[in-house]
């Protein structure tokens, strides 16, 4: 069984998706898949699923969710006993590799440890192919909101790490459109700007690289009242020193 938390929460058995768990049962699946193989106490599950909008009998409501989730898993050809009850909590009996988010993280860790930059870039790309859509897209709770925010940041970090690895391999011009897209979505992110400056300069567009620095410098001042950090300033100063040289060393090396 495979569980997907990127996008709509889905369980997949073989080539087919398990019938969608109804209502809060899907939230229960998300909570347990977030910590596969670990016992999650009833109190924590109730908090994550209902926030402060508790049903009249939270314990009974949780039991009903578990029953519906088991029924859904069984209907899709999965094993209902993967949802196990132990010592005041529930456990999803599944290895981390069966959950897309944990596969994503495993690939990112492998990329971080890779000694070869091309190998690292390919591992980051494999990880990013897992990240389709908004995480937990059909789960509504404060807990899900926190998870979404954290995972979007993890995805961005992986995108930037992948871009850095590809730039180290000499893929400058090819990275400009993707980094420009990231800069449009994250206009105050200094690492995005630094990588875009590097890609622009190394692809023969030094004026555009300087313009990118001026843009984020002005937006940081206007939106946050701060100056660029030391890393971005150093990249800018290096770019100035390199001038119009197209074959200069990569920024930020």
C-alpha positions in Angstrom: 0.0 0.0 0.0 1.2 3.5 -0.9 -0.1 6.6 0.8 0.1 10.0 -0.9 -0.1 13.2 1.2 1.1 15.5 -1.5 -2.1 16.7 -3.1 -5.3 14.9 -2.1 -4.8 12.4 0.7 -5.0 9.0 -1.1 -4.2 5.4 -0.4 -3.2 3.3 -3.3 -3.1 -0.5 -3.5 -1.5 -2.0 -6.6 -2.6 0.1 -9.6 -5.7 1.5 -8.1 -6.7 4.1 -5.5 -8.5 3.0 -2.4 -12.0 4.5 -2.2 -11.7 7.9 -0.6 -12.1 7.8 3.2 -15.1 9.8 4.2 -14.8 13.1 6.1 -12.7 13.0 9.2 -11.5 9.5 8.4 -9.3 11.0 5.8 -7.8 13.4 8.4 -7.1 10.3 10.6 -5.2 8.7 7.7 -3.2 11.8 7.2 -2.3 12.1 10.9 -1.2 8.4 11.1 0.7 8.5 7.7 2.6 11.5 9.0 4.1 9.2 11.6 3.9 5.7 10.1 4.7 2.8 12.4 4.4 5.1 15.4 1.7 5.0 18.0 -0.2 8.3 18.0 -2.2 8.9 21.2 -6.0 9.5 21.0 -5.6 13.0 22.6 -3.2 14.1 19.9 -5.3 12.7 17.1 -8.4 14.4 18.4 -6.6 17.7 18.7 -5.2 17.4 15.1 -8.5 16.3 13.6 -11.0 18.6 15.3 -8.9 21.5 16.7 -11.2 23.2 19.3 -14.4 22.2 17.4 -14.8 19.0 19.4 -17.7 16.7 18.9 -20.0 15.8 21.8 -18.1 12.6 22.4 -14.5 13.0 21.0 -13.5 9.4 21.8 -16.5 7.9 20.2 -16.1 10.1 17.1 -12.4 9.0 16.8 -13.5 5.4 17.1 -16.0 6.0 14.3 -13.3 7.6 12.1 -11.1 4.5 12.6 -13.9 2.2 11.7 -14.7 4.1 8.5 -11.0 4.2 7.6 -10.6 0.4 8.1 -13.7 -0.1 5.9 -12.3 2.1 3.2 -9.0 0.3 3.2 -10.6 -3.1 3.0 -12.9 -2.0 0.2 -9.9 -0.9 -1.9 -8.1 -4.3 -1.5 -5.9 -3.1 1.3 -5.5 -4.6 4.7 -7.8 -3.1 7.3 -5.6 -4.4 10.1 -2.9 -1.9 9.0 -4.8 0.5 11.2 -4.0 -1.0 14.6 -5.3 0.0 18.1 -2.8 -0.1 20.9 -2.6 1.4 24.5 -4.8 4.4 24.0 -3.8 5.3 20.5 -3.7 4.2 16.9 -0.9 3.1 14.7 -0.6 2.8 10.9 1.4 -0.4 10.3 3.3 0.7 7.3 7.0 1.5 6.6 8.0 5.1 6.0 8.9 4.4 2.4 5.2 3.7 1.7 4.3 7.3 2.3 5.3 9.8 -0.4 6.5 12.5 2.0 8.9 10.2 3.7 10.2 9.0 0.3 10.7 12.6 -0.6 12.7 13.3 2.6 14.8 10.1 2.1 15.8 11.2 -1.4 16.7 14.7 -0.2 18.9 13.2 2.5 20.6 11.0 -0.1 21.2 14.1 -2.3 22.7 16.0 0.6 25.2 13.2 1.2 26.1 12.7 -2.4 29.7 13.5 -3.2 29.0 14.0 -6.9 27.1 17.2 -7.8 25.4 15.7 -10.8 24.3 12.7 -8.7 22.9 15.1 -6.1 21.0 17.1 -8.7 19.4 13.9 -10.1 18.4 12.8 -6.6 16.9 16.2 -5.8 14.9 16.0 -9.1 13.6 12.5 -8.2 12.5 13.9 -4.8 10.8 16.9 -6.4 8.8 14.7 -8.8 7.0 13.4 -5.8 5.7 16.8 -4.7 2.6 17.3 -6.8 0.1 19.9 -5.7 -0.6 21.3 -2.2 0.2 18.9 0.7 -2.9 17.5 2.5 -5.1 19.5 0.0 -8.4 18.1 1.3 -7.6 18.2 5.0 -8.8 21.2 7.0 -7.3 21.8 10.4 -4.7 24.0 12.2 -2.4 21.0 12.3 -2.8 20.5 8.5 -2.1 24.1 7.9 1.2 23.9 9.9 2.2 20.7 7.9 1.4 22.4 4.6 3.6 25.4 5.5 6.5 23.2 6.6 6.3 21.0 3.6 6.1 23.9 1.2 9.3 25.2 2.8 10.9 21.8 2.4 9.9 21.7 -1.2 11.4 25.2 -1.8 14.6 24.2 -0.1 14.9 21.1 -2.3 14.2 23.2 -5.4 17.0 25.6 -4.4 19.4 22.8 -3.6 18.7 21.2 -7.0 19.3 24.5 -8.7 22.5 25.0 -6.9 23.7 21.5 -7.9 22.8 22.0 -11.5 24.5 25.3 -11.6 27.6 23.7 -10.2 27.4 21.3 -13.2 27.4 24.2 -15.6 23.7 24.4 -16.4 23.4 28.1 -16.2 21.2 29.2 -19.1 18.7 26.3 -18.6 18.1 27.3 -15.0 17.2 31.0 -15.6 13.5 30.4 -16.4 12.9 28.1 -13.3 14.8 30.5 -11.0 12.9 33.5 -12.4 9.7 31.6 -11.7 10.8 31.0 -8.1 11.8 34.6 -7.7 8.3 35.7 -8.8 6.7 33.4 -6.2 9.2 34.2 -3.5 10.3 37.8 -4.2 11.9 38.3 -0.8 13.9 35.1 -0.7 17.6 36.0 -0.8 18.8 32.5 -1.8 16.5 32.5 -4.8 17.8 35.9 -5.8 21.4 34.8 -5.3 21.1 31.7 -7.5 19.2 33.7 -10.1 22.0 36.3 -10.1 24.5 33.6 -10.5 22.6 31.9 -13.4 22.1 35.2 -15.2 25.7 36.3 -14.9 27.1 32.9 -16.0 24.7 32.8 -19.0 26.0 36.2 -20.2 23.4 38.5 -18.7 25.4 40.5 -16.1 23.1 43.6 -16.4 20.1 41.4 -15.6 22.0 39.9 -12.6 22.6 43.4 -11.2 19.0 44.4 -11.8 17.9 41.3 -9.8 20.0 42.5 -6.9 18.5 46.0 -7.0 15.0 44.6 -7.2 15.3 42.5 -4.1 17.3 45.2 -2.3 14.5 47.7 -2.9 11.7 45.2 -2.0 13.4 44.2 1.2 13.7 47.8 2.2 10.1 48.6 1.3 8.4 45.4 2.7 10.6 44.6 5.7 12.7 47.6 6.3 16.0 45.6 6.1 19.0 45.4 3.9 20.1 42.3 2.0 22.0 39.8 4.2 25.8 39.2 4.0 25.5 36.2 1.6 23.5 38.2 -1.0 25.7 41.3 -0.6 28.8 39.2 -1.1 27.4 37.7 -4.3 26.6 41.2 -5.5 30.1 42.5 -4.7 31.6 39.6 -6.5 29.5 40.2 -9.5 30.6 43.8 -9.6 34.2 42.7 -9.4 33.8 40.2 -12.2 32.2 42.9 -14.4 31.4 41.7 -17.9 33.6 38.5 -17.7 31.4 35.6 -18.9 33.8 32.9 -17.8 34.2 34.1 -14.2 34.0 31.6 -11.3 30.5 30.7 -10.2 29.0 33.0 -7.6 28.8 31.8 -4.1 31.3 28.9 -4.6 
